[in-house]
Structure formats: structure tokens, C-alpha cells
Amino acid sequence: MNHRARVSRWGTVSSFFAIRSGRWLIFALAAAVLPSGVLGLSSRTTAGMLDGESISVGQVDDALGGAIAREWQEIDRTVRAAATAICSEQELQRTAAERGITLLEMKARIWRGTTPDAEMLAKYRADNPESAIRSANAVAHGLHVRRYRAALEQLANAAEVVSFRIGPKRDQLDREPAYPAIVADCGKTKIRLKEVENFANFPLYRSRAGIVAAICRQFDVGDPNSLLARHIANVKGSDPAKGECSLSLPEPPVVTVRGVGPSIGPIDAMPVRYFGTFDCNGCLDSLQSFLELRERYGDRVRIEFRHHFAESSVDPFNQARAAVCAHRQDSFWGYLRLQLGPGKNADPARALVLDRESFTRCMTDARSAVAVLDDTAEALRLGFEEAIPSWVIGVRPRRGFQGERVLAETIER
């Protein structure tokens, strides 16, 4: 067999709700929230056959130097982090209600209150000499976003509020952790395993599929990276001639996208959501395909734009903020087409005949910044991270650049 999968290692989930991806593992295994019964792997599970001999997951793990066992430990850390993130959201909602304001307004106040001053910037520059190669605006923006996220985390204080029902962390695991129906308590609210699964639906699928693919890869006797085949060859003195993996890939997930963005098309049509920016490798072609889908399928689809880029990047942030402000004057699609043409560097207010005073006021309004950062956080929750652009077509996520043919095939299915 010749399974291939691009798999990332999932790290912590901030007490806001962005799931951050960590470094890539040498064995391309993934951490995930794995509800009991989905895979149910243990070291005794039969992973496959090599030359007619049954090979267990434990034997594969031994060949990989314990990488699978380490990922089972990471599973537990991810479950706890996801539950903490869910609790954070609840606490922020509760705090806003207690203050008698909307969550958006509370976030806007926090954004305004976390603007770094000159002294903070100077200290940051001194503590991080590598920042000297970046512009002052880029450094200020990156620091502002970090301070904003940290302030939200401190306000939610979910790490102190959440109480887990899944026992203490364990240093050694010989199976996927199994979790009860209720994972934790957030104050008086119960956090259920199903909520944790839904919170990171697509990342969980990628992780489960990645674990299976990484194990099955070891039964590809022709793959020079099959450490299992190499190990068996060292023991028996000859290369195995035939390998077969016994594990199956899970079904692709159905995802729910939170929030809304500018859209065109009937509310009951199939949603085609683009998560990206206006200026990245592949973004211009993707945006052209995005608009052409509406022309091709008409009222069968509703196209929706959502912002997704590295939050610390100041230029995409300013572009996204301008798009939000154009949208407030019903000119988002005009702004998008402006970015696709020779006038991308033109003054949006003049080019789109916007009310300049309102546009300028919006560009300095903290609510426009929060709107952008809510979109980027949702893209991270969906597991898109560095995959810019990405898509959700109907209920099916697609990471990274997708050609028009792939998009059309997904819509037709």
C-alpha cells in the first residue's frame, strides 16, 4: 500500500479559540482529539501483515522509536487545551453580559486598550534584536495582536475556571486515551466530549487520518522510509516481500463555520466559503475562480469571503480592514475586484466613491480590527493555519489552493 498524507502536529489551543499548529514531526504523525470508539487503537491492535505475519501497532511504534505513544500523550494535551478554549469562549460571553455590552464591543475595548506605546515598542525591540529587520509598523502591529490575545486569555481566566473529569496526565500510554461523555466543567457548565469534537472537527479528521496513513506507510515495503520494513529486514536478514495495512481511513468530516462574511447568492443555496487574503501566492487565481463559480452556477451557490492570513502580518491586516470598511458601505465586492485589477494600490474611498469620512473613521474603529481577527481565529479553529487560501464548500473543508476543476467537482458531488 502507498498511503500519503500531509499531517501536522497540533499544539495548544489558546483560551480564545485559535488552534495553533506546531512543528512537523519527523514521522509525520499527528495529535488529535480522538473520541473513544472512532479508532480505538492500542499497542495490541493489529496494524497489518508483513509476509503473512501479523504486526501490532506496538511493533510499529517500536520501529518508530515510540512516536505513536508520544502522540497519544499529545492527544490528552490537545483534549485539555480544546476544552479550555471552549471554556474561554463561555467566560468571555458571560463577562460581556455582566458588563451589559456585546462581545464585539468588549473585544473592541480590549483592542483599544492593548495598543503598545513607544516605551513598550522600544523594550520589545531591545529584547528581540531580530525585529530590527522589520518595519516599525509591522513590529507594532505584531505586538498589538499578541497583547490583544493575551488580554482576552487573562480576562477569560479559563485555565483557572475549568475543572477536568479525565484524570491526571499520564507520562506513559499504551493506547489512545478514552474520554467520558463529559470532559470538564467550566464553572457550572459542563463541557461534553461532543463539543470538543465539534470545536476542532476538521483538525481531528486530519489527525485521525494522518495517524492511519503514517502507520500504513510502514507496510509499504517499497518505501525507503518504512522503518518497520527496515526493522523486520534487520531481524530476519531479508527484506519483506509483501505488506498489507489493516487500518482504514475515517470518513471525511462535516464542518460548521461560525460567523458570516460578505456573500452573494440565495441564503438557501450551497455556501462556498473562501478563507484567504487579497495578495498571496495563489490568492489572485483563487479569487478569480471564486468569482467565476458564481457566474457558472448562478443561484445554485452562495459565495462568501472570510479573511485568513498570518495575524502578525500588517499589510494583509490593513487590506482586510479596508475590505471590512468597504463592506460597511455595501462595496466589498467592488473592493475585491479592485484588488484583482491594476487599481489595487488605488485609494479605495476614491476608486469606489465611498463616503471618505465614514471610511476613515471605520479604519480607526477597533470593531473593524476585531471583525478581521475573528475571521482569522475561525480559520485557525478550522485547521487551515498556513494553508492560505482554504475553502469550505458546503460542509466539506479544503485546505490550500484548489483549482477551478477541483472546486467544480466538489460542488457537483
C-alpha positions as CSV (number, residue, x, y, z in Angstrom):
1,M,0.0,0.0,0.0
2,N,1.1,3.5,-0.6
3,H,-0.8,5.9,1.7
4,R,0.3,9.5,1.7
5,A,-1.0,12.3,3.9
6,R,0.2,15.7,5.0
7,V,-0.1,15.7,8.8
8,S,0.7,18.4,11.3
9,R,1.2,18.2,15.0
10,W,-1.4,20.1,16.9
11,G,-0.2,22.1,19.9
12,T,-2.1,24.1,22.5
13,V,-5.4,25.9,22.0
14,S,-5.4,29.4,23.4
15,S,-8.1,30.4,25.7
16,F,-9.6,32.4,22.9
17,F,-10.2,29.7,20.4
18,A,-7.4,29.6,17.9
19,I,-5.8,26.2,17.5
20,R,-2.1,26.7,16.8
21,S,0.0,24.3,14.7
22,G,3.4,23.3,16.0
23,R,6.5,21.9,14.3
24,W,6.3,18.9,12.0
25,L,7.2,15.5,13.4
26,I,9.8,13.5,11.6
27,F,7.5,10.6,11.4
28,A,4.5,12.7,10.2
29,L,2.2,11.5,13.0
30,A,-0.5,13.8,14.4
31,A,-2.0,14.6,17.7
32,A,-5.8,14.7,17.8
33,V,-8.9,14.7,20.0
34,L,-9.8,11.0,19.4
35,P,-13.2,10.1,20.9
36,S,-13.3,6.5,22.1
37,G,-14.6,4.1,19.5
38,V,-13.5,6.1,16.5
39,L,-10.2,4.3,16.0
40,G,-9.7,2.7,19.4
41,L,-6.1,1.9,18.7
42,S,-3.9,0.3,21.3
43,S,-0.4,-1.2,21.2
44,R,-2.1,-4.6,20.8
45,T,-4.3,-3.6,17.8
46,T,-3.3,-5.4,14.6
47,A,-1.9,-2.8,12.3
48,G,-1.3,-5.1,9.3
49,M,0.6,-8.1,7.8
50,L,4.2,-8.4,6.6
51,D,4.9,-11.6,4.7
52,G,1.9,-13.2,6.3
53,E,2.9,-12.2,9.8
54,S,0.6,-10.2,12.0
55,I,2.1,-6.9,13.1
56,S,0.7,-4.9,16.0
57,V,0.5,-1.1,16.5
58,G,3.0,-1.6,19.3
59,Q,5.5,-3.2,17.0
60,V,5.1,-0.3,14.5
61,D,5.6,2.1,17.4
62,D,8.8,0.3,18.4
63,A,10.1,0.7,14.9
64,L,9.2,4.4,15.0
65,G,11.0,4.9,18.3
66,G,7.9,5.4,20.4
67,A,6.4,8.1,18.2
68,I,2.9,6.8,18.3
69,A,3.0,6.6,22.1
70,R,4.2,10.2,22.3
71,E,1.3,11.2,20.1
72,W,-1.2,9.5,22.4
73,Q,0.2,11.8,25.1
74,E,-0.2,14.7,22.8
75,I,-3.9,13.7,22.3
76,D,-4.5,14.2,26.0
77,R,-2.9,17.6,26.0
78,T,-5.0,18.6,22.9
79,V,-8.2,17.5,24.6
80,R,-7.5,19.6,27.6
81,A,-6.5,22.6,25.5
82,A,-9.7,22.4,23.4
83,A,-11.9,22.1,26.5
84,T,-10.1,25.1,28.0
85,A,-10.7,27.1,24.7
86,I,-14.4,26.3,24.9
87,C,-14.5,27.4,28.5
88,S,-12.7,30.6,27.5
89,E,-15.4,31.4,24.9
90,Q,-18.1,30.9,27.5
91,E,-16.4,33.0,30.1
92,L,-15.9,35.9,27.6
93,Q,-19.6,35.7,26.7
94,R,-20.5,35.7,30.4
95,T,-18.2,38.7,31.2
96,A,-19.7,40.7,28.4
97,A,-23.2,40.0,29.5
98,E,-22.3,41.0,33.1
99,R,-20.9,44.3,31.8
100,G,-24.1,44.9,29.8
101,I,-22.3,45.1,26.4
102,T,-21.9,42.9,23.4
103,L,-19.0,40.6,23.0
104,L,-17.9,42.7,20.0
105,E,-17.8,45.9,22.0
106,M,-15.9,44.2,24.8
107,K,-13.3,42.9,22.4
108,A,-13.1,46.4,20.7
109,R,-12.4,48.0,24.1
110,I,-9.7,45.4,24.7
111,W,-8.2,46.1,21.3
112,R,-8.1,49.8,22.0
113,G,-6.6,49.2,25.5
114,T,-3.8,46.9,24.2
115,T,-2.2,49.4,21.8
116,P,1.5,49.3,22.6
117,D,3.1,52.7,23.4
118,A,6.6,53.9,22.4
119,E,8.2,52.5,25.6
120,M,6.7,49.0,25.1
121,L,7.9,49.0,21.5
122,A,11.4,50.1,22.5
123,K,11.6,47.3,25.1
124,Y,10.3,44.8,22.6
125,R,13.0,45.9,20.1
126,A,15.7,45.6,22.7
127,D,14.5,42.1,23.9
128,N,14.1,40.9,20.3
129,P,17.0,42.1,18.2
130,E,15.9,40.1,15.2
131,S,12.9,42.5,14.9
132,A,15.3,45.1,13.6
133,I,14.8,43.9,10.1
134,R,11.0,44.6,10.3
135,S,9.4,47.9,9.9
136,A,8.2,49.9,12.9
137,N,4.5,49.4,11.7
138,A,5.0,45.7,11.4
139,V,6.5,45.3,14.8
140,A,3.8,47.5,16.4
141,H,1.1,45.5,14.8
142,G,2.5,42.1,15.7
143,L,2.9,43.3,19.3
144,H,-0.6,44.7,19.4
145,V,-2.1,41.4,18.3
146,R,-0.2,39.4,20.9
147,R,-1.2,41.8,23.6
148,Y,-4.8,41.6,22.5
149,R,-4.9,37.8,22.5
150,A,-3.1,37.7,25.9
151,A,-5.6,40.2,27.4
152,L,-8.5,38.1,26.2
153,E,-6.9,35.0,27.7
154,Q,-6.3,36.8,31.0
155,L,-9.9,38.1,31.1
156,A,-11.4,34.6,30.4
157,N,-9.1,33.0,33.0
158,A,-10.3,29.7,31.7
159,A,-7.2,27.8,32.9
160,E,-8.3,28.6,36.5
161,V,-12.0,28.1,35.9
162,V,-12.0,24.8,34.0
163,S,-12.1,21.5,36.1
164,F,-11.3,18.3,34.2
165,R,-13.0,15.0,34.7
166,I,-10.5,13.0,32.7
167,G,-8.0,12.3,35.5
168,P,-4.4,13.4,35.8
169,K,-1.9,13.5,32.9
170,R,0.0,10.3,32.3
171,D,3.6,10.0,31.2
172,Q,3.1,6.6,29.6
173,L,0.3,5.5,27.4
174,D,-0.2,2.2,25.5
175,R,-3.4,3.2,23.8
176,E,-5.4,6.2,22.7
177,P,-6.9,7.9,25.7
178,A,-10.6,7.2,26.2
179,Y,-12.8,10.1,27.5
180,P,-16.1,10.2,29.3
181,A,-19.1,12.0,27.7
182,I,-18.4,15.0,30.0
183,V,-14.8,16.1,29.7
184,A,-14.7,19.0,32.0
185,D,-16.7,21.6,34.0
186,C,-16.5,25.3,33.2
187,G,-17.9,26.8,36.3
188,K,-21.4,25.4,36.4
189,T,-21.4,24.5,32.8
190,K,-20.5,21.0,31.5
191,I,-18.2,20.6,28.5
192,R,-19.1,17.5,26.6
193,L,-16.8,15.4,24.5
194,K,-19.1,16.0,21.5
195,E,-18.4,19.8,21.9
196,V,-14.7,19.1,21.9
197,E,-15.0,17.1,18.7
198,N,-17.1,19.7,17.0
199,F,-14.8,22.5,18.1
200,A,-12.0,21.1,16.1
201,N,-13.8,18.9,13.6
202,F,-11.5,19.1,10.6
203,P,-8.2,19.1,12.5
204,L,-9.4,15.9,14.3
205,Y,-10.2,14.3,11.0
206,R,-6.8,15.2,9.6
207,S,-5.1,13.9,12.7
208,R,-7.0,10.6,12.7
209,A,-6.4,10.1,9.0
210,G,-2.8,11.1,9.5
211,I,-2.2,8.5,12.2
212,V,-3.6,5.8,10.0
213,A,-1.7,6.9,7.0
214,A,1.6,7.1,8.9
215,I,1.1,3.6,10.3
216,C,0.0,2.1,6.9
217,R,3.0,3.8,5.3
218,Q,5.2,1.4,7.3
219,F,3.6,-1.6,5.4
220,D,4.7,-0.2,2.0
221,V,7.7,-2.5,1.6
222,G,8.9,-0.4,-1.4
223,D,9.1,2.8,0.6
224,P,12.6,3.6,1.7
225,N,11.2,5.5,4.6
226,S,9.4,2.4,6.0
227,L,11.3,2.0,9.3
228,L,9.2,-1.1,10.1
229,A,10.2,-2.9,6.9
230,R,13.8,-1.9,7.6
231,H,13.5,-3.2,11.2
232,I,12.0,-6.5,10.0
233,A,14.8,-6.9,7.4
234,N,17.4,-6.4,10.1
235,V,15.8,-9.1,12.3
236,K,15.1,-11.6,9.6
237,G,18.1,-10.8,7.4
238,S,16.0,-10.2,4.3
239,D,13.6,-7.5,3.0
240,P,9.9,-8.3,3.4
241,A,8.2,-9.0,0.1
242,K,4.6,-8.2,0.8
243,G,2.9,-5.8,3.2
244,E,-0.7,-5.0,3.9
245,C,-2.2,-2.5,6.3
246,S,-5.3,-3.5,8.2
247,L,-6.4,0.0,9.2
248,S,-9.0,2.2,7.4
249,L,-9.1,5.9,6.9
250,P,-12.0,7.6,8.7
251,E,-14.9,9.3,6.8
252,P,-14.3,13.0,5.9
253,P,-16.0,15.3,8.4
254,V,-18.9,17.7,8.1
255,V,-17.8,21.1,9.5
256,T,-19.8,24.1,10.7
257,V,-18.4,27.5,10.0
258,R,-19.1,30.2,12.6
259,G,-19.8,33.8,11.8
260,V,-20.6,35.3,8.4
261,G,-18.8,37.3,5.8
262,P,-19.8,39.3,2.7
263,S,-21.7,37.0,0.4
264,I,-23.6,36.8,-2.9
265,G,-26.4,34.3,-3.6
266,P,-29.6,33.0,-2.1
267,I,-29.4,32.2,1.6
268,D,-30.6,28.6,1.0
269,A,-28.0,27.9,-1.8
270,M,-24.9,25.8,-1.3
271,P,-22.3,28.0,0.5
272,V,-18.8,28.3,-1.0
273,R,-16.6,30.0,1.6
274,Y,-13.2,31.3,0.7
275,F,-10.7,31.8,3.6
276,G,-7.8,33.9,2.4
277,T,-6.4,37.3,1.7
278,F,-6.1,39.5,-1.4
279,D,-2.4,39.2,-2.0
280,C,-0.7,35.8,-1.5
281,N,0.7,33.0,-3.7
282,G,-2.3,31.5,-5.3
283,C,-4.8,34.1,-3.9
284,L,-5.3,36.0,-7.1
285,D,-6.1,32.9,-9.1
286,S,-8.2,31.5,-6.3
287,L,-10.2,34.8,-6.1
288,Q,-10.8,34.7,-9.9
289,S,-12.1,31.1,-9.6
290,F,-14.1,32.2,-6.6
291,L,-16.0,34.8,-8.6
292,E,-16.3,32.5,-11.7
293,L,-18.1,29.9,-9.5
294,R,-20.9,32.4,-9.1
295,E,-21.1,33.1,-12.8
296,R,-21.0,29.4,-13.6
297,Y,-23.5,28.1,-11.0
298,G,-25.7,31.2,-10.5
299,D,-28.2,30.8,-7.7
300,R,-27.1,27.2,-7.0
301,V,-24.3,28.6,-4.9
302,R,-23.7,31.4,-2.4
303,I,-20.1,32.6,-2.3
304,E,-18.8,34.1,0.9
305,F,-15.5,35.7,1.7
306,R,-13.6,35.3,5.0
307,H,-10.3,36.7,6.0
308,H,-7.4,34.4,6.6
309,F,-3.7,35.3,6.9
310,A,-0.9,35.3,9.5
311,E,-2.3,37.7,12.1
312,S,1.0,39.4,12.7
313,S,1.3,40.5,9.1
314,V,0.4,44.2,8.9
315,D,-0.2,44.6,5.2
316,P,-2.8,41.8,4.8
317,F,-4.4,43.1,8.1
318,N,-4.8,46.6,6.7
319,Q,-6.2,45.2,3.4
320,A,-8.7,43.1,5.3
321,R,-9.7,46.1,7.5
322,A,-10.2,48.2,4.4
323,A,-12.4,45.4,3.0
324,V,-14.5,45.4,6.1
325,C,-14.9,49.1,5.9
326,A,-15.9,49.0,2.2
327,H,-18.4,46.3,3.1
328,R,-20.0,48.6,5.6
329,Q,-20.8,50.8,2.6
330,D,-22.0,47.8,0.6
331,S,-18.9,47.9,-1.6
332,F,-17.0,44.8,-0.6
333,W,-17.3,43.1,-4.0
334,G,-16.1,46.3,-5.7
335,Y,-13.1,46.4,-3.3
336,L,-12.4,42.7,-4.2
337,R,-12.4,43.4,-7.9
338,L,-10.3,46.5,-7.3
339,Q,-7.6,44.2,-5.7
340,L,-7.7,41.9,-8.7
341,G,-7.0,44.7,-11.2
342,P,-4.4,47.3,-12.0
343,G,-6.0,49.7,-9.4
344,K,-5.2,47.5,-6.4
345,N,-3.0,50.3,-5.0
346,A,-5.5,53.0,-5.5
347,D,-7.3,54.9,-2.8
348,P,-10.3,52.7,-2.1
349,A,-12.5,55.6,-0.9
350,R,-11.9,57.5,-4.2
351,A,-11.9,54.5,-6.5
352,L,-15.2,53.1,-5.1
353,V,-16.8,56.5,-4.5
354,L,-17.2,55.8,-0.8
355,D,-18.0,58.3,1.9
356,R,-14.5,59.2,2.9
357,E,-15.2,60.4,6.4
358,S,-17.1,57.2,7.2
359,F,-14.4,55.0,5.6
360,T,-11.6,56.8,7.5
361,R,-13.5,56.6,10.8
362,C,-14.0,52.8,10.2
363,M,-10.3,52.2,9.5
364,T,-9.5,53.5,13.0
365,D,-12.6,51.9,14.7
366,A,-11.5,48.9,16.9
367,R,-14.5,47.0,15.7
368,S,-13.2,46.6,12.2
369,A,-9.9,45.2,13.6
370,V,-11.9,42.7,15.8
371,A,-14.0,41.7,12.8
372,V,-10.9,40.7,10.9
373,L,-9.3,38.9,13.8
374,D,-12.4,37.0,14.5
375,D,-12.2,35.7,10.9
376,T,-8.6,34.7,11.2
377,A,-9.3,32.9,14.5
378,E,-12.1,31.0,12.9
379,A,-9.8,29.9,10.1
380,L,-7.3,28.6,12.7
381,R,-10.1,26.8,14.6
382,L,-11.0,25.0,11.3
383,G,-7.4,23.9,11.0
384,F,-6.4,26.0,8.0
385,E,-3.3,27.6,9.6
386,E,-0.6,28.1,7.0
387,A,-2.9,26.8,4.2
388,I,-3.8,30.2,2.6
389,P,-6.2,30.2,0.8
390,S,-8.5,27.5,2.0
391,W,-12.2,26.7,1.4
392,V,-15.3,25.2,2.9
393,I,-17.6,24.0,0.1
394,G,-21.0,23.2,1.5
395,V,-19.9,21.3,4.7
396,R,-16.6,20.0,3.3
397,P,-13.3,21.8,4.1
398,R,-10.5,22.0,1.6
399,R,-7.1,23.1,2.7
400,G,-4.8,25.2,0.5
401,F,-5.1,26.2,-3.2
402,Q,-7.8,24.5,-5.2
403,G,-8.0,24.7,-8.9
404,E,-11.3,25.5,-10.6
405,R,-11.8,21.9,-11.7
406,V,-11.4,20.6,-8.1
407,L,-13.8,23.2,-6.8
408,A,-16.4,22.4,-9.5
409,E,-16.1,18.7,-8.8
410,T,-16.6,19.2,-5.1
411,I,-19.7,21.3,-5.7
412,E,-21.1,18.8,-8.1
413,R,-20.7,16.0,-5.6
